Amino acid sequence: MRRMKYILNGFLALAMVLMFAQCTENKTNESSNAAPAAVGGPVNMKIAYVEIDSLLTKYRFWNDLNEMMIQKEENIRTTLNEKAKELDKEMREFQRKLENNGFASRERAEQENMRIAQKQRDLQQLQEKLTSELQTENQKNSLQLRDSINSFLKIYNKDKGYSLIISNTGFDNLLYADQAFNITSEIVEGLNARYTPAAKK
């Protein structure tokens, strides 16, 4: 399960990079449709950046999704552990009976062995199914996050007029920038203002 968590986190990181690359590409395409600047003339670009780590930590929508996914992962782990314990108990009981000639016939022992083997396969399939469902839901959540941020940035940037808004995750994309260009707090504040948590059941 820990490996699954690393895989899901990898998907998230990839989704975030793609999301902001797309956002930047869209902005570049919009700029290219505008009247071209004079050749050799100065280009006045208004640039800002967002610290993705801080945004994800403070964005309530993402925190709620994460909390929900952690709970689902915990439920899956509990379900699989309970079934694995039950199977282990049956396997030990089978082995004990086999060693003590506890079966009425060889055929009966083989039937029980086949039943337990099938139960093992069923458990493996259940684990794969639940893992796949969790990954699918996690990808859907990443898309929701991307859409939520992109939608807000379009509205936000109508007034601000940035030519480029860059994402920054550690040292992945941005090695140095003046804090004056950091708009993370504004973005987080705006996103949280738009977010209405679903009523808890």
FIZA-598076 format. One record per residue (C-alpha): residue number from 1; residue in one letter; chain; x, y, z. Coordinates in nm, 2 decimals. Example, Ala and Ser with C-alpha at 12.3 -4.5 7.8 and 13.67 -1.06 7.14 Angstrom:
<1, "A", "A", <1.23, -0.45, 0.78>>
<2, "S", "A", <1.37, -0.11, 0.71>>
This chain:
<1, "M", "A", <0.00, 0.00, 0.00>>
<2, "R", "A", <0.29, 0.23, 0.07>>
<3, "R", "A", <0.42, 0.17, -0.28>>
<4, "M", "A", <0.07, 0.26, -0.41>>
<5, "K", "A", <0.09, 0.59, -0.22>>
<6, "Y", "A", <0.42, 0.67, -0.39>>
<7, "I", "A", <0.27, 0.58, -0.73>>
<8, "L", "A", <-0.04, 0.81, -0.67>>
<9, "N", "A", <0.19, 1.09, -0.55>>
<10, "G", "A", <0.39, 1.05, -0.87>>
<11, "F", "A", <0.07, 1.08, -1.07>>
<12, "L", "A", <-0.02, 1.39, -0.88>>
<13, "A", "A", <0.32, 1.55, -0.94>>
<14, "L", "A", <0.29, 1.47, -1.31>>
<15, "A", "A", <-0.06, 1.61, -1.33>>
<16, "M", "A", <0.05, 1.93, -1.17>>
<17, "V", "A", <0.34, 1.98, -1.41>>
<18, "L", "A", <0.11, 1.91, -1.71>>
<19, "M", "A", <-0.16, 2.14, -1.57>>
<20, "F", "A", <0.06, 2.44, -1.55>>
<21, "A", "A", <0.24, 2.36, -1.88>>
<22, "Q", "A", <-0.11, 2.36, -2.04>>
<23, "C", "A", <-0.20, 2.69, -1.87>>
<24, "T", "A", <0.12, 2.85, -1.99>>
<25, "E", "A", <0.07, 2.71, -2.34>>
<26, "N", "A", <-0.28, 2.85, -2.35>>
<27, "K", "A", <-0.15, 3.19, -2.24>>
<28, "T", "A", <0.12, 3.18, -2.51>>
<29, "N", "A", <-0.13, 3.09, -2.78>>
<30, "E", "A", <-0.35, 3.38, -2.67>>
<31, "S", "A", <-0.04, 3.61, -2.69>>
<32, "S", "A", <0.06, 3.49, -3.03>>
<33, "N", "A", <-0.29, 3.58, -3.17>>
<34, "A", "A", <-0.24, 3.94, -3.05>>
<35, "A", "A", <-0.07, 4.20, -3.26>>
<36, "P", "A", <0.30, 4.12, -3.29>>
<37, "A", "A", <0.55, 4.35, -3.12>>
<38, "A", "A", <0.78, 4.55, -3.34>>
<39, "V", "A", <1.09, 4.36, -3.45>>
<40, "G", "A", <1.38, 4.43, -3.22>>
<41, "G", "A", <1.15, 4.64, -2.99>>
<42, "P", "A", <1.12, 4.58, -2.61>>
<43, "V", "A", <0.86, 4.32, -2.50>>
<44, "N", "A", <0.69, 4.42, -2.18>>
<45, "M", "A", <0.59, 4.10, -2.02>>
<46, "K", "A", <0.42, 4.09, -1.68>>
<47, "I", "A", <0.52, 3.76, -1.51>>
<48, "A", "A", <0.42, 3.60, -1.18>>
<49, "Y", "A", <0.47, 3.26, -1.02>>
<50, "V", "A", <0.28, 3.03, -0.79>>
<51, "E", "A", <0.44, 2.79, -0.54>>
<52, "I", "A", <0.25, 2.47, -0.60>>
<53, "D", "A", <0.36, 2.30, -0.28>>
<54, "S", "A", <0.21, 2.60, -0.08>>
<55, "L", "A", <-0.10, 2.61, -0.29>>
<56, "L", "A", <-0.17, 2.24, -0.24>>
<57, "T", "A", <-0.11, 2.27, 0.13>>
<58, "K", "A", <-0.35, 2.56, 0.17>>
<59, "Y", "A", <-0.62, 2.49, -0.09>>
<60, "R", "A", <-0.91, 2.35, 0.11>>
<61, "F", "A", <-1.06, 2.18, -0.19>>
<62, "W", "A", <-0.74, 1.97, -0.24>>
<63, "N", "A", <-0.71, 1.90, 0.13>>
<64, "D", "A", <-1.07, 1.77, 0.14>>
<65, "L", "A", <-1.00, 1.55, -0.16>>
<66, "N", "A", <-0.68, 1.42, 0.00>>
<67, "E", "A", <-0.86, 1.35, 0.32>>
<68, "M", "A", <-1.13, 1.15, 0.14>>
<69, "M", "A", <-0.87, 0.95, -0.06>>
<70, "I", "A", <-0.67, 0.87, 0.26>>
<71, "Q", "A", <-0.99, 0.74, 0.41>>
<72, "K", "A", <-1.07, 0.53, 0.11>>
<73, "E", "A", <-0.72, 0.39, 0.11>>
<74, "E", "A", <-0.75, 0.31, 0.47>>
<75, "N", "A", <-1.08, 0.13, 0.41>>
<76, "I", "A", <-0.92, -0.07, 0.13>>
<77, "R", "A", <-0.63, -0.17, 0.35>>
<78, "T", "A", <-0.87, -0.28, 0.63>>
<79, "T", "A", <-1.08, -0.48, 0.39>>
<80, "L", "A", <-0.78, -0.66, 0.23>>
<81, "N", "A", <-0.62, -0.72, 0.57>>
<82, "E", "A", <-0.93, -0.88, 0.71>>
<83, "K", "A", <-0.97, -1.11, 0.41>>
<84, "A", "A", <-0.60, -1.20, 0.42>>
<85, "K", "A", <-0.62, -1.29, 0.79>>
<86, "E", "A", <-0.93, -1.50, 0.72>>
<87, "L", "A", <-0.75, -1.68, 0.43>>
<88, "D", "A", <-0.44, -1.73, 0.64>>
<89, "K", "A", <-0.65, -1.89, 0.91>>
<90, "E", "A", <-0.81, -2.13, 0.66>>
<91, "M", "A", <-0.48, -2.22, 0.51>>
<92, "R", "A", <-0.33, -2.30, 0.85>>
<93, "E", "A", <-0.64, -2.51, 0.94>>
<94, "F", "A", <-0.61, -2.70, 0.61>>
<95, "Q", "A", <-0.24, -2.77, 0.68>>
<96, "R", "A", <-0.32, -2.89, 1.03>>
<97, "K", "A", <-0.60, -3.13, 0.91>>
<98, "L", "A", <-0.38, -3.25, 0.62>>
<99, "E", "A", <-0.09, -3.34, 0.86>>
<100, "N", "A", <-0.33, -3.51, 1.11>>
<101, "N", "A", <-0.53, -3.70, 0.84>>
<102, "G", "A", <-0.84, -3.50, 0.92>>
<103, "F", "A", <-1.00, -3.53, 0.57>>
<104, "A", "A", <-1.23, -3.82, 0.50>>
<105, "S", "A", <-1.07, -3.88, 0.16>>
<106, "R", "A", <-0.79, -3.76, -0.06>>
<107, "E", "A", <-1.06, -3.61, -0.30>>
<108, "R", "A", <-1.20, -3.41, -0.01>>
<109, "A", "A", <-0.86, -3.27, 0.07>>
<110, "E", "A", <-0.80, -3.18, -0.29>>
<111, "Q", "A", <-1.14, -3.00, -0.30>>
<112, "E", "A", <-1.05, -2.80, 0.00>>
<113, "N", "A", <-0.71, -2.72, -0.14>>
<114, "M", "A", <-0.88, -2.60, -0.47>>
<115, "R", "A", <-1.13, -2.39, -0.27>>
<116, "I", "A", <-0.85, -2.21, -0.08>>
<117, "A", "A", <-0.65, -2.16, -0.40>>
<118, "Q", "A", <-0.95, -2.00, -0.56>>
<119, "K", "A", <-1.00, -1.78, -0.25>>
<120, "Q", "A", <-0.63, -1.67, -0.29>>
<121, "R", "A", <-0.69, -1.58, -0.65>>
<122, "D", "A", <-1.01, -1.39, -0.56>>
<123, "L", "A", <-0.82, -1.19, -0.30>>
<124, "Q", "A", <-0.55, -1.10, -0.55>>
<125, "Q", "A", <-0.81, -0.99, -0.81>>
<126, "L", "A", <-0.99, -0.78, -0.54>>
<127, "Q", "A", <-0.66, -0.61, -0.45>>
<128, "E", "A", <-0.59, -0.53, -0.82>>
<129, "K", "A", <-0.95, -0.40, -0.87>>
<130, "L", "A", <-0.95, -0.18, -0.56>>
<131, "T", "A", <-0.60, -0.04, -0.64>>
<132, "S", "A", <-0.71, 0.03, -1.00>>
<133, "E", "A", <-1.03, 0.21, -0.88>>
<134, "L", "A", <-0.82, 0.42, -0.64>>
<135, "Q", "A", <-0.58, 0.52, -0.91>>
<136, "T", "A", <-0.86, 0.61, -1.14>>
<137, "E", "A", <-1.03, 0.82, -0.88>>
<138, "N", "A", <-0.70, 0.99, -0.80>>
<139, "Q", "A", <-0.65, 1.08, -1.17>>
<140, "K", "A", <-1.01, 1.22, -1.17>>
<141, "N", "A", <-0.93, 1.43, -0.87>>
<142, "S", "A", <-0.61, 1.56, -1.03>>
<143, "L", "A", <-0.82, 1.67, -1.34>>
<144, "Q", "A", <-1.07, 1.84, -1.11>>
<145, "L", "A", <-0.79, 2.02, -0.94>>
<146, "R", "A", <-0.64, 2.13, -1.27>>
<147, "D", "A", <-0.98, 2.25, -1.40>>
<148, "S", "A", <-1.05, 2.44, -1.07>>
<149, "I", "A", <-0.72, 2.62, -1.08>>
<150, "N", "A", <-0.73, 2.70, -1.46>>
<151, "S", "A", <-1.08, 2.82, -1.43>>
<152, "F", "A", <-0.99, 3.06, -1.15>>
<153, "L", "A", <-0.67, 3.18, -1.32>>
<154, "K", "A", <-0.87, 3.29, -1.63>>
<155, "I", "A", <-1.10, 3.50, -1.41>>
<156, "Y", "A", <-0.81, 3.63, -1.19>>
<157, "N", "A", <-0.60, 3.73, -1.49>>
<158, "K", "A", <-0.87, 3.94, -1.66>>
<159, "D", "A", <-0.79, 4.21, -1.41>>
<160, "K", "A", <-0.42, 4.13, -1.34>>
<161, "G", "A", <-0.32, 4.10, -1.71>>
<162, "Y", "A", <-0.02, 3.87, -1.66>>
<163, "S", "A", <0.16, 3.75, -1.97>>
<164, "L", "A", <0.29, 3.44, -1.80>>
<165, "I", "A", <0.21, 3.27, -1.47>>
<166, "I", "A", <0.47, 3.00, -1.39>>
<167, "S", "A", <0.44, 2.71, -1.15>>
<168, "N", "A", <0.72, 2.65, -0.90>>
<169, "T", "A", <0.77, 2.32, -0.72>>
<170, "G", "A", <1.09, 2.32, -0.53>>
<171, "F", "A", <1.37, 2.37, -0.79>>
<172, "D", "A", <1.19, 2.19, -1.07>>
<173, "N", "A", <1.09, 2.49, -1.28>>
<174, "L", "A", <1.22, 2.81, -1.12>>
<175, "L", "A", <1.56, 2.84, -0.98>>
<176, "Y", "A", <1.53, 3.20, -0.87>>
<177, "A", "A", <1.26, 3.47, -0.86>>
<178, "D", "A", <1.20, 3.78, -0.66>>
<179, "Q", "A", <0.93, 3.74, -0.40>>
<180, "A", "A", <0.75, 4.04, -0.55>>
<181, "F", "A", <0.64, 3.81, -0.84>>
<182, "N", "A", <0.50, 3.55, -0.60>>
<183, "I", "A", <0.12, 3.55, -0.62>>
<184, "T", "A", <0.06, 3.22, -0.43>>
<185, "S", "A", <-0.12, 3.38, -0.14>>
<186, "E", "A", <-0.36, 3.57, -0.38>>
<187, "I", "A", <-0.44, 3.25, -0.57>>
<188, "V", "A", <-0.49, 3.05, -0.26>>
<189, "E", "A", <-0.72, 3.31, -0.11>>
<190, "G", "A", <-0.92, 3.34, -0.43>>
<191, "L", "A", <-0.95, 2.96, -0.47>>
<192, "N", "A", <-1.06, 2.91, -0.12>>
<193, "A", "A", <-1.32, 3.20, -0.15>>
<194, "R", "A", <-1.47, 3.02, -0.44>>
<195, "Y", "A", <-1.48, 2.67, -0.28>>
<196, "T", "A", <-1.78, 2.55, -0.09>>
<197, "P", "A", <-1.72, 2.22, 0.09>>
<198, "A", "A", <-1.98, 1.95, 0.03>>
<199, "A", "A", <-2.19, 1.88, 0.34>>
<200, "K", "A", <-2.04, 1.59, 0.54>>
<201, "K", "A", <-2.27, 1.28, 0.56>>
